[in-house]
Amino acid sequence: MFYEVRVKEANGSLKKVLPSKTLSREFWKNFDQSESNISLISTGQKAVPKWVKKNLDLLYPETFEINYY
């Protein structure tokens, strides 16, 4: 629930009134937009740069040739 907001000018006169319904509509529109931008799929880790992976493969070739059969 939102309360009506009254916006006043510097001299104290009323500039505009934002009704409760308008505030509620704007809030939920922004909320829906922000929710749609959230991705539920997260890798959690950043990808290793190719040059680092290539150097590690050259330094430790035996770890990548493990055969489990």
C-alpha positions as CSV (number, residue, x, y, z in Angstrom):
1,M,0.0,0.0,0.0
2,F,1.3,3.4,-1.0
3,Y,0.2,6.7,0.4
4,E,-0.6,9.7,-1.8
5,V,2.5,11.9,-2.3
6,R,2.2,15.7,-2.6
7,V,5.1,17.4,-4.4
8,K,5.6,21.1,-3.5
9,E,7.5,23.9,-5.1
10,A,10.3,25.8,-3.2
11,N,7.8,28.6,-2.3
12,G,5.4,26.0,-0.7
13,S,2.8,25.9,-3.4
14,L,1.5,22.5,-4.5
15,K,3.2,21.3,-7.7
16,K,1.5,18.0,-8.2
17,V,-0.2,15.1,-6.4
18,L,0.8,11.5,-7.1
19,P,-2.1,9.2,-6.2
20,S,-1.7,5.9,-4.4
21,K,-2.8,3.9,-7.5
22,T,-0.2,5.6,-9.7
23,L,2.6,4.9,-7.3
24,S,1.6,1.3,-6.9
25,R,1.4,0.8,-10.7
26,E,4.9,2.3,-11.2
27,F,6.3,0.2,-8.4
28,W,5.0,-3.1,-9.7
29,K,6.0,-2.2,-13.3
30,N,9.6,-1.5,-12.1
31,F,9.6,-4.6,-10.0
32,D,8.5,-6.8,-12.9
33,Q,11.2,-5.4,-15.1
34,S,13.9,-5.9,-12.5
35,E,12.7,-9.5,-11.8
36,S,12.8,-10.3,-15.5
37,N,16.4,-9.2,-15.7
38,I,17.6,-11.6,-13.1
39,S,19.1,-14.8,-14.4
40,L,18.5,-17.9,-12.4
41,I,21.4,-19.7,-14.1
42,S,24.7,-18.7,-12.5
43,T,28.1,-20.3,-13.2
44,G,29.4,-19.1,-9.9
45,Q,33.0,-19.1,-11.3
46,K,34.6,-17.0,-13.9
47,A,36.0,-18.7,-17.0
48,V,39.7,-19.3,-17.0
49,P,41.4,-17.3,-19.8
50,K,42.5,-19.4,-22.8
51,W,46.2,-18.4,-22.4
52,V,46.2,-19.7,-18.8
53,K,44.6,-22.9,-19.7
54,K,47.0,-23.4,-22.6
55,N,50.0,-22.8,-20.4
56,L,48.7,-25.2,-17.7
57,D,48.1,-27.9,-20.4
58,L,51.7,-27.5,-21.5
59,L,53.1,-27.6,-17.9
60,Y,51.0,-30.6,-16.7
61,P,50.1,-32.8,-19.7
62,E,49.9,-36.0,-17.7
63,T,46.8,-34.8,-15.7
64,F,44.8,-34.6,-18.8
65,E,45.6,-38.0,-20.2
66,I,43.9,-40.0,-17.4
67,N,42.0,-43.0,-18.7
68,Y,39.4,-44.4,-16.3
69,Y,38.6,-47.6,-18.3
